[in-house]
Amino acid sequence: MRKKDMSIFFCLLIILATIIPVIGNINGQTPEQDIGQSGRIDWIQLPEPTPVDMILEQSICRRMSFHSGFPGTPLSDVELSTILWAAYGATPTGGRTIYSPNGTYSTTIYVIRSDATYIYVPSNHSLFLWKTGNYLYLGQSTGAPVKLGLVWNQSIAADEKAAMAEIGMIAQNVYFDANALNLAALTTGMSVNDLYELDLPTNEKPEIIMHVGRPPSAYDFYYNPLPPSNLPGVVNNTLTLAEAVNTRQIAYSWNNTGLSVLEQSQILWASYGTSYLYDDINNKRHRTPPSAINIYPFKIYMANQTGVYQYAPTTHSISLIVSGDKRELIQDAIDPGNISVASAPMIILPFWDKNIGSQTYLLWWWYESGAILHNILLESTALNLGANIVSVITDQNALRTALGLSSQTNLVCFHVAMTGHTNGGTQNHPPTDPIVTGPSNGKRLVLYNYTIVSTDPDADEVYYFADWADGTNSGWVGPYSSSETTVLSHAWAQSGSYIVKIKAKDTKNLESNWTTIDMMIGGPVLDITIKGGVGINTAIKNTGTATATNVSWTVFCDGGFIIPRQITGKINSIDVEKTYSLRPLIFGLGRSTITVTVVADDGVNAEGVVNGFFLMLIVVGVK
Ligand SMILES: Cc1cc2nc3c(=O)[nH]c(=O)nc-3n(C[C@H](O)[C@H](O)[C@H](O)COP(=O)(O)O)c2cc1C
């Protein structure tokens, strides 16, 4: 029976040993092409994504869905890398390619190819093997050589609607980058539950599948803008798609400079407008976001200092709903958090019209609201404006009333977007990891200096914090100007090896990573090991780098019937790596707490404590 238990135990161990490295790889292992024992590639480090240099407005105009008949020609690694980076990657300043208002990124992207299905790992821009085999048959049949399973991870964010808005943003970037690279893309909401065949973890729910491939024939767009209206025609700015994604400007307050009609026109167009390109293959003009079943159930309202206006995407025009500044009323109807909503010169409010888009597809409408917001954020960046989003609407009635829409209870707002010129209140970035220079070895009780410098991308002042690894730290010290060198000093009381950690934070409390530096303080280090049972067998080992001299020891016994309770002695020296075995002459027995302390020259000291039942007879000895 015992033998059987042991074999089950060993089997479990073997299973765990097999499973743990695979799971651990996702976060821990260096992503390289790692051919596992089975001969398959567990990690693929993606190549650098191509910076897509198409002008932002042009790439928004080229956004369109390609529904079926992909030739199946695989994407190159660089193409796939570029699409995945745009979808969910990390930007050079430490941000992400899409904006999560509360910083929770809850999407897992399953990259389905003919060879296998991988998970995209944004932190190191790599693919992690999830499942071998060809699962391209999952979802709508389009022939696409790559399908992206966009899956909500419920453990990261509990709100499925917010997760769908995030997926809408991801999908916009996939569309933009694919079309700019002359590839084709499609969002599908049908048959997404097929993704369960990939053995998704129980906390993940499939939401959308995106199809990416090559169009069978080249795009045939020609410039044919909508006829003039009361808004100016759409113009191209100078920012490229990649630049807009990389430098997105998030603002929390705005100065009172009003936006020009052209600026307002561009933002409204980006949110829900119509392309200035005519698609000669599909005989249509595409809209800036996609819409499920081509329904487009949103109504777009805009509030500025002068009133509230409704945007008509098909004519690219606005009509006045109510005059007067309603921005304070809007702010009162939503939960603005730390955003000064009423200071924004332009507030954009997309409302889902329940009479147009069925409640059945509610989550898809959340996706579309996310896509609208993403376009507003990017176009604001292209206009050198800062924007932000509020996603908690506390009083839909009050919001409709503020906009002069009180009777239209069919209208529901999911998000409010703000944009305008800022007072430098744009997205904050953490300071760089501190560069630390200083000694890596020294002596006890000597003060050592560490020169520290970090640069804040927003030129904010910085503070530094040093963890000296001996149970003490510097606390936050500063502020210092960005890139200004400072010196922190420390002396260690005990010999030993220390890993010192230093980090920086800016004035908005955004922290860098730790920078570590090793410090070896030379000299004797005494370690005590006590074993109970028959007698007290104590080993005092010098694990340091110099001989310990004049080592005084004390053994104190608390409890039991033991005499004497305390005994002391002296050892002349203990050499490096040598162990002194101490077996003190004490008599008695019983449950006792034994404390052994040693103090040597220069204040080198150590203590060992043990509790237990002891039978004491014994003698003093040295080894
Ligand atoms: C949330 C959502 C779900 C969609 N689901 C599907 C789908 O299941 N199948 C499909 O062929 N297209 C689907 N589409 C794509 C739309 O049909 C397409 O966006 C719309 O017809 C507008 O065409 P365009 O994107 O080419 O401008 C979906 C789009 C969205 C936004």
The ligand as a Gaussian input file, in Angstrom:
#p B3LYP/6-31G(d) Opt

LIG

0 1
 C      -18.883000      43.450000     -33.954000
 C      -18.863000      43.061000     -35.404000
 C      -19.216000      41.783000     -35.782000
 C      -19.162000      41.417000     -37.121000
 N      -19.447000      40.124000     -37.451000
 C      -19.333000      39.736000     -38.732000
 C      -19.549000      38.378000     -39.097000
 O      -19.843000      37.543000     -38.235000
 N      -19.363000      38.026000     -40.371000
 C      -19.005000      38.934000     -41.341000
 O      -18.842000      38.547000     -42.506000
 N      -18.799000      40.239000     -41.047000
 C      -18.946000      40.649000     -39.774000
 N      -18.677000      41.950000     -39.429000
 C      -18.195000      42.891000     -40.460000
 C      -19.311000      43.791000     -40.962000
 O      -20.190000      43.047000     -41.748000
 C      -18.740000      44.987000     -41.730000
 O      -17.980000      45.738000     -40.870000
 C      -19.792000      45.868000     -42.281000
 O      -20.520000      45.194000     -43.244000
 C      -19.211000      47.141000     -42.895000
 O      -18.346000      46.830000     -43.946000
 P      -16.855000      47.356000     -43.979000
 O      -16.246000      46.947000     -42.702000
 O      -16.253000      46.666000     -45.168000
 O      -16.869000      48.832000     -44.164000
 C      -18.759000      42.359000     -38.115000
 C      -18.411000      43.648000     -37.720000
 C      -18.451000      43.993000     -36.388000
 C      -18.038000      45.364000     -35.981000

